[in-house]
Amino acid sequence: MSEEREISASRVAELLERGEAELVDVRTQEERDAGRIRGSRHVPIDSLSAEADSLNASKTLVLYCRSGDRSGGAADAFAASGREARSLAGGLLAWVEEGRPIEPEDGEVGHPSGLPPV
């Protein structure tokens, strides 16, 4: 993941407020159920290529996962195909660390399926 493709949580919040970004959660359903950014669309990483044409091409595509690893690779792939794509730097962990809200109200950053909690 190149650093220029990463975008800070504060910048993502600005883009969302102005309606200039489409925010896509690439995590598993279980992770999403635990907690998510309001207004994000869920497209699991293994479905991204099949769903690529349904993503709004007139907005900056911002992808996120738990820590930025999965979304970083996905953002690189979209950018390589000519798409304006970024990955939320630090993922949902960074979003929450900055005190930004997630839903549901009692939500938490979930752990990837099949992996032990860190």
C-alpha positions in Angstrom: 0.0 0.0 0.0 1.5 3.3 -1.0 1.3 6.0 1.5 -0.4 8.4 -0.9 -3.3 6.0 -1.1 -3.9 6.2 2.6 -6.3 8.8 3.9 -6.7 9.9 7.5 -9.9 9.5 9.5 -10.4 13.2 9.7 -10.1 13.6 6.0 -12.5 10.7 5.4 -15.0 12.5 7.7 -14.6 15.7 5.7 -15.2 14.0 2.4 -18.3 12.2 3.8 -19.7 15.4 5.2 -19.4 17.0 1.7 -20.8 13.9 0.0 -17.6 13.4 -2.0 -16.8 9.8 -1.0 -18.2 6.4 -1.1 -17.1 4.5 2.0 -16.9 0.7 1.6 -16.4 -1.7 4.4 -14.4 -4.7 3.0 -14.5 -6.8 6.2 -16.5 -10.0 6.9 -20.1 -9.9 7.9 -19.2 -10.9 11.4 -16.8 -8.0 11.7 -19.3 -5.6 10.3 -22.0 -6.8 12.7 -19.7 -6.0 15.6 -19.3 -2.3 14.6 -19.1 -0.1 11.5 -18.9 3.4 10.3 -22.4 4.9 9.7 -23.3 5.2 6.1 -20.7 2.7 4.9 -21.5 0.2 2.3 -20.6 -3.5 2.9 -18.8 -5.2 0.1 -16.7 -8.1 1.5 -13.2 -8.1 0.0 -13.8 -11.4 -1.8 -16.8 -9.8 -3.6 -15.1 -6.5 -4.6 -14.2 -7.4 -8.1 -17.7 -8.6 -8.9 -19.2 -5.4 -7.3 -16.7 -2.9 -8.7 -19.0 -1.6 -11.4 -21.7 -0.9 -8.8 -19.4 1.5 -6.9 -20.0 5.2 -7.5 -17.3 6.3 -10.0 -18.0 10.0 -9.5 -16.9 9.9 -5.8 -13.6 9.1 -4.2 -13.7 5.5 -3.2 -12.6 5.0 0.4 -12.2 1.4 1.6 -11.7 0.3 5.1 -11.1 -2.8 7.2 -10.0 -3.4 10.7 -6.4 -2.1 10.4 -5.9 -1.0 6.8 -4.1 -4.1 5.5 -6.9 -5.6 3.5 -8.4 -2.3 2.3 -4.9 -1.1 1.4 -4.4 -3.9 -1.1 -7.9 -3.3 -2.5 -7.3 0.4 -2.9 -4.0 -0.3 -4.8 -5.9 -2.6 -7.1 -8.6 0.0 -7.8 -6.0 2.7 -8.4 -4.1 0.5 -10.8 -7.3 0.2 -12.8 -7.6 4.0 -13.0 -10.0 4.6 -10.1 -9.7 7.3 -7.4 -9.3 5.0 -4.4 -8.0 5.4 -0.9 -7.7 3.2 2.2 -8.6 4.5 5.6 -5.2 4.8 7.3 -5.2 2.5 10.3 -8.6 1.2 9.5 -11.5 1.1 11.9 -9.1 0.9 14.8 -7.7 4.4 13.9 -11.3 5.7 13.4 -12.3 4.6 16.9 -9.0 5.7 18.5 -9.8 9.2 17.2 -13.1 9.1 19.1 -15.2 8.9 15.9 -18.5 7.1 16.3 -19.4 3.7 15.0 -22.8 1.9 14.9 -24.5 0.3 16.7 -24.0 2.6 19.6 -22.4 -0.2 21.7 -20.4 -1.4 18.7 -16.8 -2.5 18.8 -14.0 -3.2 16.4 -14.5 -6.9 15.5 -11.8 -9.5 14.9 -11.4 -11.2 11.6 -13.1 -14.5 11.4 -10.9 -17.5 12.1 -8.2 -15.3 13.7 -7.7 -15.1 17.4 -8.2 -11.7 19.1 -5.1 -9.7 19.4 
